[in-house]
Amino acid sequence: MTLRARPATEAETRDWDALVAATGRAHVLQTRAWAELKAATGWGARRFVLDRSEAVRGLAQVLLRRLPLGISVAYAPRGPLVAPGEVVEAITAVRAALAAERCASLLVDPEVEDDAALRAALAAAGIRRSPVFVQPRRTLLVDLTREPDELLAAMRKKTRQYVHKAERAAVVTEETRDLDRFLAVLRAVAARDRFALHSRGYFARLLEAFGERAHLLMARVGAEDAGALLLVRLADRAWELYGGWSGAHAEARPFYLLKWRAMQRMRALGARRYDMWGLAEGADDPLAGVENFKLGFGGEVATWIGPLEVPVRAALYPLWRLGARRRLARGAA
């Protein structure tokens, strides 16, 4: 039987995040909480249950952005949530479910590994690689099922030394809900590294949407905050979404200890995988400067297939190719 995408029922929509967790392939970007966050920037959500002969095989949350003339573009961040062998069918099913909309294109970036057989199957279904990178294709996953001593032993020697140096320097790490403390550090990071920062309102909505699953962790030396991390956890996984080192108290290595304590905190809360959210694609990638730092903490590099796109309405697809791609990438990040 063909895999189909049917709209989620009212009850399924209400319990969406629990259903996402139950897939065994949960991702923070496929949660109802994430859709609520993106709604404030103009994205609507469609939720689909993927089934075969009425047996549920997975889920897909699709964000839609309206363009002029009633046209829309669709993006399923880190979706659809299905087994790797069903990804092609799932994308095709979601595309068919969106056909009733004036939708130009569907963009997806599922967490499935790249291989020649999958690329051939995608091409045969008319699904092509996309030049739009909204989410990183590579990330670092740390296995939190290991004991703390094992995790420390898996780190690079210098990283482990810096963690212990921060402990000896009496760096304090703590969890807070004080968004202004967090943003003070993040603004210092953004000014130094020259990247744009979301507004305070955006981060306030993020904390509200995820509730107790969102965590602000701070590192300070004396009374001065020097490091900050914002993490979200779901099912067996925790993700670092935002954070950085302010540049202060370099000799005390506060951010090393903060990362280590964040892993311990997520482990204590039941997370079994810790996602450091992104590694570089090349030397000119903005993530290149922090990749070596992240790799020092051990873990396994995961490389996903990357962004894929497929026309929904063929007549509208040229509009997507001529400009909507970049607009979507800017708005969905």
Backbone hydrogen bonds in HBPLUS format (Angstrom, degrees):
<---DONOR---> <-ACCEPTOR-->    atom                        ^
c    i                          cat <-CA-CA->   ^        H-A-AA   ^      H-
h    n   atom  resd res      DA  || num        DHA   H-A  angle D-A-AA Bond
n    s   type  num  typ     dist DA aas  dist angle  dist       angle   num
A0004-ARG N   A0051-ASP O   2.98 MM  47  5.62 168.6  1.99 159.1 162.2     1
A0051-ASP N   A0004-ARG O   2.98 MM  47  5.62 151.3  2.06 152.9 160.7     2
A0006-ARG N   A0049-VAL O   2.99 MM  43  5.42 166.5  2.01 154.3 151.3     3
A0049-VAL N   A0006-ARG O   2.83 MM  43  5.42 160.6  1.86 163.6 165.1     4
A0008-ALA N   A0047-ARG O   2.87 MM  39  5.55 157.9  1.92 141.9 139.6     5
A0013-THR N   A0009-THR O   2.82 MM   4  6.04 155.1  1.88 151.3 158.3     6
A0014-ARG N   A0010-GLU O   3.01 MM   4  6.21 155.2  2.07 144.0 150.5     7
A0015-ASP N   A0011-ALA O   3.04 MM   4  6.28 149.4  2.13 144.4 152.4     8
A0016-TRP N   A0013-THR O   3.31 MM   3  4.84 162.2  2.34 104.5 103.7     9
A0018-ALA N   A0015-ASP O   3.09 MM   3  5.53 122.6  2.43 111.0 125.0    10
A0019-LEU N   A0015-ASP O   3.07 MM   4  6.37 152.8  2.15 153.0 161.5    11
A0019-LEU N   A0016-TRP O   3.00 MM   3  5.05 115.8  2.43  96.6 112.7    12
A0020-VAL N   A0016-TRP O   2.84 MM   4  6.18 155.0  1.91 155.7 163.4    13
A0021-ALA N   A0017-ASP O   2.99 MM   4  6.23 160.8  2.03 145.0 149.5    14
A0022-ALA N   A0018-ALA O   3.00 MM   4  6.19 145.0  2.12 139.3 149.0    15
A0023-THR N   A0020-VAL O   3.19 MM   3  5.49 153.4  2.27 105.6 113.3    16
A0024-GLY N   A0021-ALA O   3.45 MM   3  6.19 164.7  2.48 116.0 119.4    17
A0030-GLN N   A0027-HIS O   2.97 MM   3  5.50 162.6  2.00 117.9 123.6    18
A0031-THR N   A0028-VAL O   3.32 MM   3  5.51 161.5  2.36 111.1 111.9    19
A0035-ALA N   A0031-THR O   3.25 MM   4  6.61 157.7  2.30 143.6 149.2    20
A0036-GLU N   A0032-ARG O   2.93 MM   4  6.22 152.0  2.00 151.1 158.9    21
A0037-LEU N   A0033-ALA O   3.07 MM   4  6.37 149.7  2.16 142.9 150.8    22
A0038-LYS N   A0034-TRP O   2.96 MM   4  6.30 158.4  2.00 152.7 158.0    23
A0039-ALA N   A0035-ALA O   2.90 MM   4  6.03 131.0  2.15 141.3 154.3    24
A0041-THR N   A0038-LYS O   2.97 MM   3  5.37 155.0  2.04 109.7 117.7    25
A0043-TRP N   A0038-LYS O   3.25 MM   5  5.57 159.7  2.30 135.3 133.8    26
A0042-GLY N   A0039-ALA O   3.15 MM   3  5.23 159.7  2.20 111.8 110.5    27
A0044-GLY N   A0064-LEU O   2.88 MM  20  5.08 166.2  1.90 151.7 152.2    28
A0064-LEU N   A0044-GLY O   2.76 MM  20  5.08 159.3  1.80 138.7 145.7    29
A0046-ARG N   A0062-VAL O   2.76 MM  16  5.09 153.3  1.83 151.7 160.3    30
A0062-VAL N   A0046-ARG O   2.73 MM  16  5.09 173.4  1.74 163.8 165.1    31
A0048-PHE N   A0060-ALA O   2.84 MM  12  5.20 162.6  1.87 153.5 159.3    32
A0060-ALA N   A0048-PHE O   2.97 MM  12  5.20 144.8  2.10 151.5 151.3    33
A0050-LEU N   A0058-GLY O   2.89 MM   8  5.01 167.4  1.90 136.0 137.0    34
A0057-ARG N   A0050-LEU O   2.64 MM   7  5.50 171.0  1.65 155.7 158.6    35
A0058-GLY N   A0050-LEU O   3.21 MM   8  5.01 137.2  2.41 142.4 138.3    36
A0052-ARG N   A0055-ALA O   2.93 MM   3  5.22 156.3  1.99 138.8 143.4    37
A0055-ALA N   A0052-ARG O   2.92 MM   3  5.22 161.9  1.95 113.4 119.2    38
A0059-LEU N   A0081-LEU O   3.26 MM  22  5.22 144.9  2.39 123.0 130.4    39
A0081-LEU N   A0059-LEU O   2.78 MM  22  5.22 158.4  1.82 163.3 168.1    40
A0063-LEU N   A0075-TYR O   2.70 MM  12  5.13 174.2  1.71 151.7 149.9    41
A0075-TYR N   A0063-LEU O   2.79 MM  12  5.13 151.1  1.88 148.6 157.9    42
A0065-ARG N   A0073-VAL O   2.95 MM   8  5.46 160.5  1.99 156.0 162.6    43
A0073-VAL N   A0065-ARG O   3.04 MM   8  5.46 147.8  2.14 142.2 151.9    44
A0067-LEU N   A0071-ILE O   2.61 MM   4  5.15 165.2  1.63 168.8 163.3    45
A0071-ILE N   A0068-PRO O   3.42 MM   3  6.08 171.2  2.43 115.8 118.4    46
A0072-SER N   A0102-ARG O   2.85 MM  30  6.10 147.3  1.96 149.3 152.6    47
A0104-ALA N   A0072-SER O   2.86 MM  32  6.19 163.9  1.89 173.5 168.2    48
A0074-ALA N   A0105-SER O   2.99 MM  31  6.11 161.4  2.02 164.1 168.5    49
A0107-LEU N   A0074-ALA O   2.87 MM  33  6.14 156.2  1.93 138.7 145.9    50
A0076-ALA N   A0107-LEU O   2.87 MM  31  6.33 159.1  1.92 162.5 168.8    51
A0079-GLY N   A0076-ALA O   3.07 MM   3  5.11 160.5  2.10 126.9 121.9    52
A0086-GLU N   A0083-ALA O   2.83 MM   3  5.45 162.9  1.86 125.0 130.9    53
A0087-VAL N   A0084-PRO O   3.32 MM   3  5.36 172.5  2.32 109.8 111.4    54
A0090-ALA N   A0086-GLU O   2.89 MM   4  6.00 154.0  1.96 149.6 157.9    55
A0091-ILE N   A0087-VAL O   2.93 MM   4  6.17 162.1  1.97 157.9 160.9    56
A0092-THR N   A0088-VAL O   3.08 MM   4  6.28 164.4  2.10 150.4 155.0    57
A0093-ALA N   A0089-GLU O   2.85 MM   4  6.05 150.1  1.94 145.4 154.1    58
A0094-VAL N   A0090-ALA O   2.93 MM   4  6.18 160.1  1.97 152.3 156.8    59
A0095-ARG N   A0091-ILE O   2.93 MM   4  6.10 159.0  1.97 148.6 155.0    60
A0096-ALA N   A0092-THR O   3.03 MM   4  6.28 156.5  2.09 143.6 149.4    61
A0097-ALA N   A0093-ALA O   2.99 MM   4  6.26 150.7  2.08 144.2 152.4    62
A0098-LEU N   A0094-VAL O   3.04 MM   4  6.29 133.2  2.27 144.1 155.9    63
A0098-LEU N   A0095-ARG O   3.14 MM   3  5.22 135.6  2.35  97.8 109.9    64
A0099-ALA N   A0096-ALA O   3.19 MM   3  5.18 156.9  2.25 101.5 108.6    65
A0101-GLU N   A0098-LEU O   2.90 MM   3  5.60 158.1  1.95 121.6 128.6    66
A0313-ARG N   A0103-CYS O   3.13 MM 210  6.14 120.5  2.50 148.9 164.6    67
A0312-VAL N   A0104-ALA O   3.15 MM 208  5.44 171.8  2.16 117.2 118.7    68
A0106-LEU N   A0310-VAL O   2.97 MM 204  5.45 163.4  2.00 158.4 163.8    69
A0310-VAL N   A0106-LEU O   3.03 MM 204  5.45 144.2  2.16 144.7 155.6    70
A0108-VAL N   A0308-LEU O   2.87 MM 200  5.32 160.6  1.91 154.1 159.6    71
A0308-LEU N   A0108-VAL O   2.78 MM 200  5.32 162.1  1.81 161.8 165.4    72
A0305-ILE N   A0112-VAL O   2.80 MM 193  5.96 137.1  1.98 172.3 173.5    73
A0119-ARG N   A0115-ASP O   3.05 MM   4  6.32 163.5  2.08 155.1 160.2    74
A0120-ALA N   A0116-ALA O   3.00 MM   4  6.21 157.2  2.06 148.6 154.2    75
A0121-ALA N   A0117-ALA O   3.02 MM   4  6.26 157.9  2.07 146.6 152.4    76
A0122-LEU N   A0118-LEU O   2.89 MM   4  6.10 159.3  1.94 156.0 161.4    77
A0123-ALA N   A0119-ARG O   2.99 MM   4  6.19 163.8  2.02 148.3 152.6    78
A0124-ALA N   A0120-ALA O   2.98 MM   4  6.18 155.7  2.04 146.7 153.3    79
A0125-ALA N   A0121-ALA O   3.19 MM   4  6.37 135.4  2.40 136.9 147.6    80
A0125-ALA N   A0122-LEU O   3.05 MM   3  5.18 131.4  2.30  98.2 111.5    81
A0127-ILE N   A0122-LEU O   2.88 MM   5  4.99 159.5  1.93 152.5 145.6    82
A0126-GLY N   A0123-ALA O   3.06 MM   3  5.09 162.3  2.09 106.0 110.8    83
A0128-ARG N   A0309-GLU O   2.95 MM 181  5.51 159.0  1.99 169.4 163.3    84
A0309-GLU N   A0128-ARG O   2.83 MM 181  5.51 162.3  1.86 159.5 165.7    85
A0130-SER N   A0307-PRO O   3.01 MM 177  5.31 159.3  2.05 130.7 127.6    86
A0304-TRP N   A0137-ARG O   2.90 MM 167  5.37 174.3  1.91 164.1 162.8    87
A0279-LEU N   A0138-ARG O   2.82 MM 141  5.21 134.3  2.03 129.9 127.9    88
A0139-THR N   A0302-ALA O   2.99 MM 163  5.39 153.8  2.06 149.5 157.4    89
A0302-ALA N   A0139-THR O   2.89 MM 163  5.39 164.4  1.92 149.4 154.7    90
A0276-MET N   A0140-LEU O   3.00 MM 136  5.44 169.5  2.01 160.0 163.2    91
A0141-LEU N   A0300-GLU O   2.94 MM 159  5.31 173.4  1.94 151.9 152.0    92
A0300-GLU N   A0141-LEU O   2.82 MM 159  5.31 161.1  1.86 152.0 151.6    93
A0142-VAL N   A0274-TYR O   2.91 MM 132  4.98 160.1  1.95 136.7 143.2    94
A0274-TYR N   A0142-VAL O   2.96 MM 132  4.98 150.8  2.04 138.8 147.4    95
A0144-LEU N   A0272-ARG O   2.91 MM 128  4.59 149.3  2.00 120.9 125.4    96
A0150-GLU N   A0147-GLU O   2.91 MM   3  5.25 122.3  2.25 108.0 123.1    97
A0151-LEU N   A0147-GLU O   2.99 MM   4  6.36 154.7  2.06 154.5 162.7    98
A0152-LEU N   A0148-PRO O   2.93 MM   4  6.18 161.3  1.97 153.7 158.1    99
A0153-ALA N   A0149-ASP O   2.98 MM   4  6.12 155.8  2.04 140.4 147.4   100
A0154-ALA N   A0150-GLU O   2.99 MM   4  6.19 136.5  2.19 141.7 152.7   101
A0155-MET N   A0152-LEU O   3.12 MM   3  5.39 154.8  2.18 106.2 114.0   102
A0156-ARG N   A0296-GLY O   2.88 MM 140  4.99 164.2  1.90 140.3 145.3   103
A0160-ARG N   A0156-ARG O   2.99 MM   4  6.28 167.3  2.01 164.1 167.4   104
A0161-GLN N   A0157-LYS O   2.94 MM   4  6.19 155.8  2.00 149.8 157.0   105
A0162-TYR N   A0158-LYS O   2.96 MM   4  6.19 152.8  2.03 146.3 153.2   106
A0163-VAL N   A0159-THR O   2.98 MM   4  6.29 151.1  2.06 151.1 159.1   107
A0164-HIS N   A0160-ARG O   3.13 MM   4  6.42 165.0  2.16 149.9 153.0   108
A0165-LYS N   A0161-GLN O   2.84 MM   4  6.06 146.6  1.95 142.8 153.5   109
A0166-ALA N   A0162-TYR O   2.97 MM   4  6.14 155.7  2.03 145.5 150.3   110
A0167-GLU N   A0163-VAL O   3.12 MM   4  6.47 150.0  2.21 143.3 151.7   111
A0168-ARG N   A0164-HIS O   2.96 MM   4  6.27 158.1  2.01 149.5 154.7   112
A0169-ALA N   A0165-LYS O   2.89 MM   4  6.10 139.2  2.06 141.7 153.8   113
A0171-VAL N   A0166-ALA O   3.12 MM   5  5.56 170.7  2.13 164.9 162.2   114
A0170-ALA N   A0167-GLU O   3.15 MM   3  5.29 157.7  2.20 107.4 111.0   115
A0172-VAL N   A0220-ARG O   2.95 MM  48  5.30 167.2  1.97 163.4 162.8   116
A0220-ARG N   A0172-VAL O   2.81 MM  48  5.30 159.1  1.85 153.8 161.1   117
A0174-GLU N   A0218-MET O   2.94 MM  44  5.42 152.6  2.02 147.1 154.8   118
A0218-MET N   A0174-GLU O   2.82 MM  44  5.42 168.0  1.83 164.0 167.9   119
A0176-THR N   A0216-LEU O   2.97 MM  40  5.57 158.9  2.01 153.3 158.7   120
A0182-PHE N   A0178-ASP O   3.40 MM   4  6.77 163.6  2.43 149.4 153.2   121
A0183-LEU N   A0179-LEU O   2.89 MM   4  6.13 163.7  1.91 153.7 158.1   122
A0184-ALA N   A0180-ASP O   2.97 MM   4  6.05 146.2  2.09 142.5 150.5   123
A0186-LEU N   A0182-PHE O   3.03 MM   4  6.32 165.5  2.05 150.1 154.8   124
A0187-ARG N   A0183-LEU O   2.81 MM   4  5.85 154.6  1.87 148.2 153.4   125
A0188-ALA N   A0184-ALA O   3.39 MM   4  6.55 148.2  2.50 132.5 139.9   126
A0188-ALA N   A0185-VAL O   3.07 MM   3  5.21 120.4  2.44  98.3 113.1   127
A0189-VAL N   A0185-VAL O   3.05 MM   4  6.42 153.8  2.12 151.2 158.7   128
A0190-ALA N   A0186-LEU O   2.86 MM   4  6.11 161.4  1.90 150.3 155.4   129
A0191-ALA N   A0187-ARG O   2.94 MM   4  6.07 156.3  2.00 145.1 150.9   130
A0192-ARG N   A0188-ALA O   3.11 MM   4  6.25 157.0  2.17 142.8 148.8   131
A0193-ASP N   A0189-VAL O   2.89 MM   4  6.02 168.8  1.90 157.5 160.8   132
A0194-ARG N   A0190-ALA O   2.75 MM   4  5.33 115.3  2.17 134.9 146.6   133
A0195-PHE N   A0190-ALA O   3.21 MM   5  5.09 150.1  2.30 127.1 136.0   134
A0202-TYR N   A0199-SER O   3.16 MM   3  5.24 123.7  2.50  95.7 108.9   135
A0203-PHE N   A0199-SER O   3.36 MM   4  6.80 160.2  2.41 149.7 152.7   136
A0204-ALA N   A0200-ARG O   2.89 MM   4  6.17 154.1  1.96 153.5 162.0   137
A0205-ARG N   A0201-GLY O   2.92 MM   4  6.12 156.5  1.97 147.7 153.4   138
A0206-LEU N   A0202-TYR O   2.97 MM   4  6.25 150.3  2.05 144.7 153.6   139
A0207-LEU N   A0203-PHE O   3.02 MM   4  6.28 163.8  2.05 150.3 152.9   140
A0208-GLU N   A0204-ALA O   3.02 MM   4  6.24 155.9  2.08 145.0 152.1   141
A0209-ALA N   A0205-ARG O   2.79 MM   4  5.93 161.4  1.83 152.6 157.6   142
A0210-PHE N   A0206-LEU O   3.08 MM   4  6.23 165.1  2.10 154.2 157.0   143
A0211-GLY N   A0207-LEU O   2.88 MM   4  5.67 132.3  2.11 136.7 148.6   144
A0213-ARG N   A0210-PHE O   3.02 MM   3  5.40 156.2  2.07 139.8 136.9   145
A0214-ALA N   A0211-GLY O   3.12 MM   3  5.82 168.8  2.13 121.1 124.5   146
A0233-ARG N   A0213-ARG O   3.00 MM  20  5.39 150.0  2.09 142.1 151.6   147
A0215-HIS N   A0231-LEU O   2.78 MM  16  5.14 156.9  1.83 154.9 157.3   148
A0231-LEU N   A0215-HIS O   2.88 MM  16  5.14 161.9  1.91 150.6 155.9   149
A0217-LEU N   A0229-LEU O   2.89 MM  12  5.18 166.3  1.91 152.9 157.6   150
A0229-LEU N   A0217-LEU O   2.88 MM  12  5.18 144.9  2.00 152.5 158.0   151
A0219-ALA N   A0227-GLY O   2.93 MM   8  4.79 155.9  1.99 132.1 130.6   152
A0226-ALA N   A0219-ALA O   2.76 MM   7  5.72 172.4  1.76 155.3 158.0   153
A0227-GLY N   A0219-ALA O   3.18 MM   8  4.79 145.9  2.30 140.0 135.9   154
A0221-VAL N   A0224-GLU O   2.91 MM   3  5.46 156.0  1.97 155.5 154.6   155
A0224-GLU N   A0221-VAL O   3.18 MM   3  5.46 159.5  2.22 129.7 127.2   156
A0246-SER N   A0226-ALA O   2.84 MM  20  5.10 166.7  1.86 138.8 143.4   157
A0228-ALA N   A0244-GLY O   3.04 MM  16  5.63 151.8  2.12 153.5 162.5   158
A0244-GLY N   A0228-ALA O   2.89 MM  16  5.63 149.1  1.99 152.1 158.2   159
A0230-LEU N   A0242-TYR O   2.75 MM  12  5.16 154.9  1.81 157.7 153.0   160
A0241-LEU N   A0230-LEU O   2.90 MM  11  5.76 158.3  1.94 161.4 168.7   161
A0242-TYR N   A0230-LEU O   3.43 MM  12  5.16 162.7  2.47 134.2 138.4   162
A0232-VAL N   A0239-TRP O   3.06 MM   7  5.43 150.8  2.15 145.6 154.7   163
A0239-TRP N   A0232-VAL O   2.83 MM   7  5.43 163.7  1.86 158.0 162.8   164
A0234-LEU N   A0237-ARG O   2.92 MM   3  5.60 161.3  1.96 163.4 169.1   165
A0237-ARG N   A0234-LEU O   3.02 MM   3  5.60 167.5  2.04 136.1 139.5   166
A0272-ARG N   A0236-ASP O   2.67 MM  36  5.05 164.6  1.70 122.3 127.8   167
A0273-ARG N   A0236-ASP O   2.92 MM  37  6.29 131.8  2.16 150.3 163.6   168
A0238-ALA N   A0273-ARG O   2.90 MM  35  6.32 146.4  2.01 153.6 164.5   169
A0275-ASP N   A0238-ALA O   2.74 MM  37  5.99 177.0  1.74 167.4 168.4   170
A0240-GLU N   A0275-ASP O   2.99 MM  35  6.29 155.6  2.05 170.5 175.8   171
A0252-ALA N   A0249-HIS O   3.05 MM   3  5.58 147.3  2.16 112.8 121.6   172
A0253-ARG N   A0250-ALA O   3.16 MM   3  5.38 156.2  2.22 108.6 115.7   173
A0258-LEU N   A0254-PRO O   3.04 MM   4  6.29 155.4  2.10 147.4 155.0   174
A0259-LYS N   A0255-PHE O   3.06 MM   4  6.19 161.7  2.09 144.9 148.1   175
A0260-TRP N   A0256-TYR O   3.19 MM   4  6.42 161.6  2.22 146.2 151.3   176
A0261-ARG N   A0257-LEU O   2.81 MM   4  6.01 164.4  1.84 156.3 160.5   177
A0262-ALA N   A0258-LEU O   2.83 MM   4  5.96 147.7  1.94 145.4 154.8   178
A0263-MET N   A0259-LYS O   3.07 MM   4  6.35 155.5  2.13 147.0 152.1   179
A0264-GLN N   A0260-TRP O   3.10 MM   4  6.42 157.7  2.15 146.3 152.4   180
A0265-ARG N   A0261-ARG O   2.86 MM   4  6.07 156.0  1.92 146.9 153.5   181
A0266-MET N   A0262-ALA O   2.97 MM   4  6.19 165.2  1.99 153.2 156.2   182
A0267-ARG N   A0263-MET O   2.95 MM   4  6.08 153.5  2.03 145.1 153.0   183
A0268-ALA N   A0264-GLN O   2.96 MM   4  6.18 154.0  2.03 146.9 153.4   184
A0269-LEU N   A0265-ARG O   3.16 MM   4  6.43 136.1  2.36 139.7 151.2   185
A0269-LEU N   A0266-MET O   3.18 MM   3  5.07 129.0  2.45  91.8 105.2   186
A0271-ALA N   A0266-MET O   2.94 MM   5  5.39 154.6  2.00 156.5 148.2   187
A0270-GLY N   A0267-ARG O   3.07 MM   3  5.22 161.9  2.11 107.3 111.7   188
A0285-ASP N   A0282-GLY O   3.10 MM   3  5.34 163.8  2.13 112.2 116.7   189
A0288-ALA N   A0285-ASP O   2.93 MM   3  5.40 165.8  1.95 119.7 124.5   190
A0290-VAL N   A0287-LEU O   3.13 MM   3  5.59 140.1  2.30 109.8 119.8   191
A0291-GLU N   A0287-LEU O   3.08 MM   4  6.11 127.2  2.37 150.7 165.6   192
A0294-LYS N   A0290-VAL O   3.02 MM   4  6.33 162.2  2.05 156.6 160.7   193
A0295-LEU N   A0291-GLU O   2.89 MM   4  6.15 167.2  1.90 160.4 163.8   194
A0296-GLY N   A0292-ASN O   3.25 MM   4  6.38 131.7  2.50 136.9 147.4   195
A0296-GLY N   A0293-PHE O   3.23 MM   3  5.40 139.6  2.40  98.9 109.9   196
A0297-PHE N   A0294-LYS O   2.99 MM   3  5.82 167.8  2.01 124.9 128.6   197
A0298-GLY N   A0295-LEU O   3.16 MM   3  5.63 162.8  2.19 120.0 120.7   198
A0316-LEU N   A0313-ARG O   2.94 MM   3  5.54 142.4  2.08 117.2 127.5   199
A0317-TYR N   A0313-ARG O   3.19 MM   4  6.33 127.9  2.48 147.2 160.9   200
A0317-TYR N   A0314-ALA O   3.27 MM   3  5.14 142.9  2.42  95.5 105.8   201
A0319-LEU N   A0316-LEU O   3.00 MM   3  5.70 139.9  2.16 120.5 130.3   202
A0320-TRP N   A0317-TYR O   2.95 MM   3  5.20 125.5  2.26 106.1 120.1   203
A0321-ARG N   A0317-TYR O   3.14 MM   4  6.54 157.9  2.19 154.3 160.4   204
A0322-LEU N   A0318-PRO O   2.91 MM   4  6.02 143.4  2.05 144.9 154.5   205
A0324-ALA N   A0319-LEU O   3.47 MM   5  6.55 170.4  2.48 145.1 145.8   206
A0325-ARG N   A0320-TRP O   3.13 MM   5  5.64 144.2  2.26 156.1 147.1   207
A0328-LEU N   A0324-ALA O   2.85 MM   4  5.99 157.5  1.90 154.4 159.2   208
A0329-ALA N   A0325-ARG O   3.03 MM   4  6.34 163.1  2.05 152.9 157.4   209
A0330-ARG N   A0326-ARG O   2.99 MM   4  6.23 157.5  2.04 149.5 154.7   210
A0331-GLY N   A0327-ARG O   3.05 MM   4  6.21 156.4  2.11 144.3 151.0   211
A0332-ALA N   A0328-LEU O   2.84 MM   4  5.82 147.5  1.94 158.7 165.8   212
